[in-house]
Amino acid sequence: MILLLGHLPAWPGITQSGELSCSPSSTRAFEFIRARLEDCDNNHQSCKASSSELPTRMIDVGIGGSAGADYVRLVESSSLPRSPRVTYVALSYCWGLGQSVTTVSTNYEAMKQGIHISELPPTIRDAITVTRNMGERYLWIDALCIIQDSSTDWELESARMASVYQNAYITVAAGTAAAASEGFLELRQHLAARSTNAYQAEWEAGINSDDRSSQPQKTILAARVIPYSTFHSMFMVADGLPLNTRGWTMQEKILSRRVITYTTHELQWTCQSLSTCECGYLLDSSERGDTITVNPTLNRREASYEWAKIVKKYSSRSLTYLQDKLPAISGVAHSFQSILQSPYLGGHWVNNLPEELAWKAYPPHVHSSDTVLDDDSDTASQPQYIAPTFCWPSIRKGSVECVYLQQQSRTWRPCSTVQGFHSEVLGENPLGRINNGAWISLRGHLVKAQLTIKRFPGFYTVEQVVLPNGGKAHMFADTFLEEFDATVLSESESKNGEMTTTTTDRSIRRSHISLPGPKSEKGLDCPVYLFLLGYWTEQAKGSSNNADGAEVQEPEPERKPEPNFAFLVLGHSPNQLGKYERIGFGMSFAQIEGASKLEDGELDRGETLKGLFGGDRRIVTIV
């Protein structure tokens, strides 16, 4: 596709635009940044910083051309004057393996004295160049502004991520660099540099216009290629950029008021008011429908759906250290907590439970003969604790999706209640890492069922759970599963509250190593427990208005819609007597006879559930 350039419109419908930069370090590229900043500063009220709070430390890059420009230094923000107002740039980038220069306890004073730019990795050097070209003096970079060998400082600063990126004057996103050692300015050319000179010709504007009385005017028309016009119509920034595959960088983008992203062929701009790029072909964010916002005006339900979208996108990204799963999203969680006003439990909002426990995992499809270990564990028997099994961060491989996001058009009917929960923070970040031992107690219907697993080469996916009354539920396994002999409380004793007698029962648990080929081909047949969280049903039909405004009673459907039941699929905890661990998520779609009676207003819903699933409600503790 081509785009015509010109000072005057040659005929109606021709889009006017500017030239593209030939490289990210070109004069035209920096002009694009400065123009966007000027426009945003002058015209976008919603993009103004709500606070003048500064990070604990920043890098003083000096002013371009001044003495000592080859050196930068670490400064403590508390030592800076508050007038005039100090602003700073934040960097979002991929560390990669072996970050060469970091601030640690032993070099802290030396970093304050100054470090030669040549000692810094290319991505950081490039960020300094961009900062100076914008006329800014201070730059925040996590590797240099956080004391990396101090767990206390790391925890405190990770808890301040929301403030750091929200209050930055602009965030520079090094989208094309997969590591700090690569850089994003040099040795790269944009598409425009590889194109032939744009077509140019004189044109008499006005001769083809609707206004036949207008006098023709001389103008210059030029044509150039629009890079990835189809791609632009769908997405703001390519998901394939290295930066967009990393876990930490997601919250940096969400929290930032303004971001300039260095992509493969051009620069792209995003702020609270506008999404655009050098070629001018990006759709506005409101048209794309794929944006994520942390808007204080959201109501709690809207905020819950936004959080679910974040969980889905974030869980598909990579982290170098699995224990960073909660800290790397804690900045966004901090912003959402001010909206939701809810306790936080391992990635979940307690006020939204039990519905928020309805999530399913998409573990990677690994051949059954493969061996899969945790990235940070040498043995499957000693995996590092991240979160309790009922929380989505406990999924070590693969992505996660909140099922309630898929059910927005339906009404949620809870069939369980939260009786208690416990979570102990590990470190200084209140929304970060948690200690082993978190749990939740739920009151509801617990049904013993039979899980039959069949493995197919290369797949490990939805299985069927057979209910005692003959119904079936589809299960989404959290990960690879394995059988084991569990020590459990005697059923008769536990019902009487004695809880002293134990016995052995066959159970199932998550496995961190896939079962070997011949054994797994035979499948797995083992008892499990289904805990009923609740169900979704079609919204009740009522009266509506026709085109003339008259009230019309909608006809009753010929057949009542069946509810979608949501279950936690549980196994006995191998380590904590009398408690359970989640192994998957189950749903039943119109499989349970008599389920449609639940929405009959003349029947007692509790008694109907008891008839469907048997037994009384009980308290279940999941770890």
C-alpha positions in Angstrom: 0.0 0.0 0.0 1.2 3.5 -0.7 0.5 6.8 1.1 0.6 10.2 -0.7 2.4 13.1 0.9 1.8 16.7 0.1 1.3 20.2 1.4 -2.2 20.6 -0.1 -4.8 17.9 -0.7 -4.7 16.9 -4.4 -8.2 15.4 -4.2 -10.6 14.4 -1.5 -9.6 11.1 0.3 -5.8 11.4 0.0 -4.2 11.1 3.5 -1.4 13.5 4.4 1.5 12.2 6.5 5.1 12.7 7.2 8.3 10.9 6.2 9.5 8.0 8.1 12.8 7.9 10.0 15.6 5.8 8.4 16.9 4.6 11.8 16.0 4.9 15.4 19.0 7.2 16.0 18.2 9.6 13.1 17.3 13.3 13.5 13.8 12.5 12.2 13.2 9.9 14.9 14.1 12.3 17.6 12.0 15.0 16.0 9.0 12.6 16.1 9.5 12.1 19.9 9.8 15.8 20.6 6.7 16.6 18.6 4.6 14.0 20.3 5.8 15.2 23.8 5.1 18.8 22.9 1.6 17.9 21.7 0.9 15.8 24.8 2.2 18.4 27.2 0.1 21.1 25.7 -3.1 19.3 24.8 -3.6 16.1 26.9 -4.9 17.0 30.3 -5.4 13.3 31.2 -1.7 12.6 30.6 -0.6 15.0 33.3 1.3 13.4 36.3 -0.9 13.2 39.4 2.1 13.3 41.7 5.5 14.8 41.8 6.9 11.8 43.8 10.4 10.7 42.6 12.0 7.3 42.7 14.5 6.7 45.6 17.4 7.0 43.2 18.0 8.1 39.6 20.8 8.3 37.1 22.0 11.9 36.4 22.8 11.9 32.7 23.8 15.5 32.7 22.9 17.8 29.8 24.1 16.9 26.3 27.3 18.7 25.4 28.1 19.8 29.0 31.4 19.0 30.6 31.7 15.5 31.9 29.1 14.2 29.4 31.0 10.9 29.1 30.1 10.2 32.7 26.8 9.6 34.5 26.2 9.1 38.2 23.7 7.7 40.6 21.9 10.3 42.7 19.6 10.0 45.7 16.4 11.9 45.0 16.2 13.2 48.5 19.2 15.4 47.8 17.7 17.1 44.8 15.9 20.5 45.0 12.1 20.4 44.7 12.0 23.6 42.7 11.8 23.7 39.8 10.0 20.5 39.6 12.2 17.5 38.8 11.1 15.1 36.0 12.7 11.8 34.9 12.6 9.2 32.1 12.0 5.5 32.9 13.5 2.7 30.9 11.6 -0.5 30.0 13.9 -3.2 28.6 15.0 -6.8 28.7 17.9 -7.6 31.0 18.9 -10.8 29.2 21.4 -13.1 30.7 24.4 -11.7 32.6 23.5 -8.1 33.2 27.0 -6.7 33.1 26.7 -3.6 35.3 24.5 -3.3 38.4 24.5 -1.3 41.6 25.4 -3.4 44.6 26.4 -2.6 48.1 30.1 -2.7 47.3 30.1 -0.2 44.5 27.2 2.1 45.7 29.5 5.0 46.6 31.5 4.6 43.4 28.3 4.8 41.4 27.4 8.0 43.1 30.8 9.4 42.1 30.2 8.5 38.5 30.7 5.8 35.9 32.0 6.2 32.3 29.3 5.5 29.7 31.6 3.1 27.9 31.3 0.7 30.9 27.5 0.4 30.5 25.8 -2.1 28.2 24.5 -0.8 24.8 20.8 -0.6 25.8 21.5 1.6 28.8 23.9 3.7 26.7 21.1 4.2 24.1 18.6 5.1 26.8 21.0 7.8 28.0 21.2 9.2 24.4 17.5 9.3 24.1 17.1 11.0 27.5 19.5 13.7 26.6 17.9 14.3 23.2 14.6 14.9 24.9 16.3 17.5 27.1 15.8 15.5 30.3 18.4 15.1 32.9 17.3 12.1 35.0 16.8 8.5 34.0 15.5 5.6 36.1 16.9 2.1 35.3 16.2 -0.8 37.6 19.6 -2.4 37.3 21.3 0.8 38.4 18.7 2.4 40.7 18.0 -0.6 42.9 20.7 -2.2 45.1 20.6 -5.6 43.5 22.3 -7.6 46.3 20.1 -6.2 49.0 16.9 -8.2 49.4 15.4 -5.5 51.6 16.0 -2.7 49.0 14.8 -4.9 46.2 11.6 -5.7 48.0 11.0 -2.0 48.9 11.7 -0.8 45.4 9.6 -3.5 43.7 6.7 -2.4 45.9 7.1 1.2 44.4 7.0 0.1 40.7 3.5 1.6 40.3 4.7 5.0 41.4 7.9 4.9 39.4 6.3 4.3 36.0 3.1 6.3 36.7 5.1 9.4 37.6 7.7 9.2 34.9 7.7 12.0 32.3 7.9 9.3 29.7 8.9 5.6 29.5 11.3 4.6 26.8 10.6 1.0 25.7 13.5 -0.8 24.0 11.2 -3.1 22.1 13.7 -4.6 19.7 16.5 -5.5 22.2 16.3 -9.0 23.6 19.1 -8.2 26.1 20.9 -5.2 27.6 23.9 -6.2 25.5 22.1 -5.6 22.2 21.1 -1.9 22.2 18.2 -0.4 20.2 19.6 2.6 18.4 22.7 1.6 16.5 23.1 -1.0 13.7 19.4 -1.0 12.9 17.7 0.5 9.9 14.0 1.2 9.5 12.0 0.1 6.4 12.3 3.7 5.0 16.1 3.3 4.7 15.8 0.3 2.4 13.1 1.8 0.2 13.9 3.7 -3.0 13.3 7.5 -3.0 9.7 8.4 -2.7 7.9 9.3 -5.9 7.5 13.1 -6.2 5.7 15.2 -8.8 4.1 18.6 -9.2 0.4 18.6 -9.0 -2.3 21.2 -9.5 -4.5 20.8 -6.4 -8.1 21.8 -6.8 -8.8 20.6 -10.4 -10.3 17.4 -9.1 -11.9 18.8 -6.0 -15.7 19.1 -5.5 -15.3 22.8 -5.6 -15.2 23.5 -9.4 -14.9 27.2 -8.9 -11.6 26.9 -7.0 -8.4 27.9 -8.6 -5.8 25.2 -9.1 -2.7 25.5 -6.9 0.7 24.0 -7.4 1.8 21.5 -4.8 4.2 18.5 -4.5 2.9 15.0 -4.2 5.0 12.1 -3.0 4.2 8.5 -2.3 5.8 6.0 0.1 5.1 2.5 1.5 3.0 2.2 4.6 4.8 -0.4 6.8 2.6 -3.3 7.8 -0.8 -1.6 7.1 -2.7 -4.9 7.8 -0.7 -5.4 11.0 -1.4 -1.8 12.1 -5.1 -2.3 11.8 -5.1 -5.1 14.4 -2.4 -4.3 17.0 -0.6 -1.4 18.4 2.8 -3.1 18.9 3.9 -6.5 17.6 3.6 -9.1 20.3 6.7 -10.7 18.8 9.0 -7.9 20.0 11.4 -9.3 22.6 10.2 -6.7 25.1 6.6 -7.9 24.9 7.5 -11.5 25.8 8.9 -10.7 29.2 6.8 -10.6 32.4 8.3 -7.6 34.2 7.8 -5.3 31.2 4.0 -5.8 31.0 3.3 -3.7 34.1 5.8 -1.1 33.0 3.7 -0.5 29.9 0.4 -0.6 31.7 1.4 1.8 34.4 3.2 4.3 32.2 1.4 7.5 31.2 3.4 7.9 28.0 5.5 5.3 26.2 7.7 5.6 23.2 8.4 2.2 21.8 11.2 1.3 19.4 9.9 -1.3 17.0 11.5 -3.0 14.0 10.6 -0.4 11.4 9.5 2.7 13.2 8.7 4.5 16.5 5.3 4.1 18.1 3.7 6.4 20.7 1.1 5.6 23.3 -0.3 7.9 26.0 -3.6 8.2 27.9 -5.1 10.1 25.0 -3.6 8.9 21.8 -1.9 5.9 20.1 0.0 6.7 17.0 3.2 6.0 15.1 5.6 7.6 12.5 3.6 6.3 9.5 0.4 7.6 11.0 -1.5 4.4 10.2 -2.2 3.1 13.7 -5.8 2.7 14.8 -6.9 4.6 17.9 -6.9 2.3 21.0 -10.7 2.7 21.4 -11.1 1.1 18.0 -8.9 -1.8 18.7 -10.6 -3.1 21.8 -7.5 -4.9 23.1 -6.3 -2.3 25.5 -5.8 -2.7 29.2 -6.5 0.2 31.5 -6.0 1.0 35.2 -8.6 3.8 35.3 -9.7 5.0 38.8 -13.2 5.6 37.3 -13.8 1.9 36.7 -16.4 0.3 38.9 -15.5 -2.9 40.7 -17.0 -5.2 38.2 -15.2 -3.5 35.3 -12.0 -3.5 37.3 -12.4 -7.3 37.9 -12.7 -7.9 34.1 -9.6 -5.7 33.5 -7.7 -7.7 36.0 -8.7 -10.9 34.3 -7.4 -9.6 31.0 -4.1 -8.7 32.7 -3.8 -12.2 34.2 -4.3 -13.9 30.8 -1.7 -11.7 29.0 0.8 -11.7 31.9 0.7 -15.5 32.4 1.8 -16.1 28.8 5.0 -14.1 29.3 8.3 -15.3 30.5 10.3 -14.7 33.7 13.9 -15.5 34.4 13.0 -16.4 38.0 9.7 -18.1 38.8 9.7 -16.5 42.3 9.1 -13.1 40.6 5.6 -14.1 39.4 3.9 -12.0 42.1 6.4 -9.2 42.4 6.5 -8.6 38.7 2.8 -7.7 38.7 2.6 -6.1 42.1 2.7 -2.6 40.7 -0.4 -3.2 38.7 -2.0 -5.0 41.7 -1.3 -1.9 43.9 -3.2 0.3 41.4 -6.1 -2.1 41.3 -6.3 -2.4 45.0 -7.2 1.2 45.3 -10.2 0.5 43.1 -11.3 -2.9 44.4 -10.7 -2.1 48.1 -10.1 -5.8 48.7 -7.5 -8.0 50.4 -5.1 -9.6 48.0 -4.4 -13.4 48.1 -1.7 -14.7 45.8 -2.9 -12.9 42.7 -6.6 -13.0 43.6 -9.0 -10.4 45.1 -10.8 -11.9 48.1 -13.9 -9.8 47.6 -14.3 -11.4 44.2 -14.1 -15.0 45.5 -15.3 -17.6 44.9 -15.9 -16.6 41.3 -12.3 -15.6 40.7 -11.2 -19.1 41.6 -12.7 -20.2 38.3 -9.6 -20.1 36.2 -8.1 -22.7 33.9 -4.6 -23.4 32.8 -3.2 -24.1 29.4 -0.1 -26.2 30.1 2.4 -26.6 27.3 1.8 -29.6 25.0 4.8 -31.8 25.8 5.1 -35.4 24.5 4.4 -37.9 27.2 7.9 -39.3 27.0 9.5 -36.0 27.6 10.9 -34.9 31.0 9.9 -31.5 32.2 11.6 -29.8 35.2 11.1 -26.4 36.7 13.5 -23.8 35.4 14.8 -23.2 38.9 14.7 -26.7 40.3 17.0 -29.6 39.9 14.5 -32.2 41.2 10.8 -32.5 40.8 10.4 -33.4 44.5 11.6 -30.0 45.7 9.9 -27.3 43.5 10.2 -23.8 44.7 7.0 -22.5 46.4 5.3 -19.7 44.5 1.7 -19.7 45.6 -1.0 -22.1 46.9 -2.5 -24.4 44.3 -5.8 -22.5 44.1 -4.0 -19.4 42.9 -3.1 -18.9 39.2 0.6 -18.0 39.9 1.1 -21.6 41.1 1.0 -22.6 37.4 4.7 -22.9 36.5 4.4 -23.5 32.8 1.8 -22.3 30.3 -0.8 -19.6 30.4 -3.9 -19.0 32.5 -7.4 -17.7 31.6 -10.1 -16.5 34.0 -13.2 -18.3 33.1 -15.5 -15.6 34.4 -14.2 -13.3 31.7 -15.7 -15.7 29.1 -19.0 -15.7 31.0 -19.6 -11.9 31.1 -23.0 -12.2 29.3 -24.3 -14.7 31.9 -25.3 -14.3 35.6 -23.0 -15.8 38.3 -24.8 -17.8 41.1 -22.3 -18.6 43.9 -22.8 -22.0 45.6 -19.9 -21.6 48.0 -18.7 -19.1 50.5 -15.3 -18.1 51.8 -14.9 -19.1 55.5 -11.3 -17.9 56.0 -8.0 -17.5 54.4 -4.3 -17.0 55.3 -1.3 -15.6 53.5 1.9 -14.3 54.9 4.1 -11.8 53.0 7.7 -12.8 52.4 9.7 -9.6 52.4 8.9 -5.9 52.3 6.5 -5.9 49.3 2.9 -6.4 50.6 1.7 -7.6 47.2 4.8 -9.6 46.4 6.2 -13.0 47.4 4.4 -15.1 50.0 5.5 -17.7 52.4 4.7 -21.4 52.1 1.6 -22.1 54.0 -1.1 -20.0 52.4 -4.6 -21.5 52.5 -8.3 -20.8 51.9 -11.3 -22.5 53.5 -14.5 -22.7 51.5 -18.0 -24.0 52.5 -19.9 -25.8 49.8 -20.7 -29.1 48.1 -17.8 -31.6 47.8 -18.4 -34.6 45.5 -16.2 -37.6 45.1 -15.8 -38.5 41.4 -13.7 -40.6 39.1 -11.1 -39.1 36.9 -10.2 -40.9 33.7 -7.2 -39.6 31.8 -6.2 -40.6 28.3 -3.0 -39.3 26.9 -2.4 -38.8 23.2 1.0 -38.2 21.6 2.0 -34.6 22.1 -1.1 -33.6 24.0 -2.3 -33.4 27.6 -5.7 -31.8 27.6 -9.4 -31.8 28.7 -10.5 -35.0 30.5 -13.8 -36.3 31.7 -14.8 -36.6 35.3 -17.7 -39.0 36.0 -20.0 -37.8 38.8 -21.8 -40.2 41.1 -25.2 -39.5 39.6 -23.9 -40.4 36.1 -23.3 -36.8 35.0 -20.0 -35.8 33.4 -17.8 -32.8 33.8 -14.9 -31.7 31.6 -11.7 -31.1 33.3 -8.8 -28.8 32.4 -5.7 -30.2 34.1 -3.5 -27.6 35.7 -0.3 -29.5 34.6 1.0 -33.1 34.4 -0.6 -35.3 37.0 0.5 -38.4 38.9 -1.1 -40.9 41.3 0.2 -41.4 44.9 -0.9 -43.1 48.1 -2.2 -40.3 50.4 -2.6 -40.5 54.1 -6.1 -39.2 54.8 -8.5 -38.9 57.7 -11.0 -41.6 58.1 -14.3 -40.5 56.5 -16.4 -41.6 59.3 -14.2 -40.0 61.9 -13.9 -36.7 60.1 -17.7 -36.4 59.8 -18.0 -36.8 63.6 -15.4 -34.2 64.1 -12.9 -36.5 65.8 -10.3 -36.4 63.1 -8.0 -38.9 64.7 -8.1 -42.0 62.6 -6.1 -42.1 59.4 -6.1 -44.4 56.5 -4.5 -44.7 53.0 -6.3 -43.6 49.9 -5.3 -43.5 46.3 -5.2 -39.9 45.1 -3.8 -37.6 42.4 -1.5 -34.6 42.5 0.3 -32.2 40.2 3.6 -33.6 38.9 6.6 -31.6 37.8 7.8 -34.4 35.6 5.7 -35.9 32.9 5.0 -39.6 33.2 7.2 -41.8 31.0 5.8 -43.0 27.6 4.6 -46.6 28.1 3.0 -46.0 31.5 1.3 -42.8 30.4 -0.2 -44.4 27.2 -2.3 -46.6 29.5 -4.0 -43.6 31.0 -5.0 -42.8 34.6 -8.1 -43.9 36.5 -8.2 -42.3 40.0 -10.7 -40.8 42.4 -10.8 -37.0 42.7 -13.0 -34.5 44.5 -15.2 -31.9 42.8 -15.9 -28.7 44.8 -18.8 -26.7 43.5 -17.9 -23.0 43.3 -21.1 -22.0 41.6 -22.7 -21.7 38.2 -23.4 -19.3 35.4 -26.9 -19.0 33.9 -28.5 -17.0 31.2 -29.8 -13.6 32.3 -33.5 -13.6 33.1 -35.8 -12.6 30.3 -38.1 -9.7 31.0 -40.0 -6.9 29.3 -38.4 -4.7 26.6 -39.5 -1.7 24.5 -40.3 -1.9 20.8 -39.3 0.7 18.2 -42.4 2.8 19.2 -41.5 2.7 22.9 -44.4 0.4 23.9 -43.6 -2.3 26.4 -43.4 -5.8 25.0 -43.2 -8.9 27.1 -40.6 -11.2 25.8 -41.8 -14.8 25.3 -40.6 -17.5 27.6 -38.0 -19.8 25.8 -39.3 -23.2 24.8 -36.5 -24.8 26.8 -34.9 -23.3 29.9 -31.1 -22.8 29.4 -28.9 -25.2 31.4 -26.5 -23.7 33.9 -22.7 -24.0 33.5 -21.4 -25.5 36.7 -17.8 -24.5 37.8 -15.8 -26.9 39.9 -12.4 -27.0 41.5 -11.0 -30.5 40.9 -9.1 -31.5 44.0 -6.8 -34.2 45.3 -5.6 -34.9 48.8 -2.7 -32.8 50.0 0.4 -35.1 50.1 1.9 -32.9 53.0 -1.0 -31.6 55.0 -3.4 -34.0 56.6 -7.1 -33.3 56.0 -6.5 -30.6 53.4 -6.7 -30.6 49.6 -4.8 -29.3 46.6 -6.1 -28.1 43.3 -5.2 -30.3 40.3 -7.5 -28.7 37.7 -10.7 -26.9 36.9 -14.0 -28.5 35.8 -17.1 -27.4 34.0 -20.3 -29.2 33.3 -22.5 -28.0 30.4 -26.1 -29.3 30.6 -24.8 -32.7 31.7 -26.4 -32.9 35.1 -30.0 -34.1 35.1 -32.4 -31.7 36.8 -30.0 -28.8 36.8 -32.4 -26.5 35.0 -34.6 -26.6 38.1 -32.1 -24.4 39.9 -33.6 -21.3 38.3 -37.2 -22.3 39.3 -38.1 -19.6 41.8 -40.6 -21.9 43.5 -37.9 -24.4 44.5 -35.3 -24.1 47.3 -31.9 -23.7 45.6 -30.0 -25.2 48.5 -32.2 -28.3 48.5 -32.0 -28.6 44.7 -28.2 -28.6 44.9 -28.2 -31.1 47.6 -30.4 -33.4 45.5 -28.1 -32.9 42.5 -24.8 -33.5 44.2 -25.7 -35.3 47.4 -24.6 -34.7 50.9 -24.6 -31.6 53.0 -22.4 -28.5 52.6 -19.0 -28.8 54.3 -15.9 -26.8 54.9 -12.9 -27.6 52.7 -9.4 -26.2 53.2 -7.2 -25.9 50.1 -3.5 -25.3 50.2 
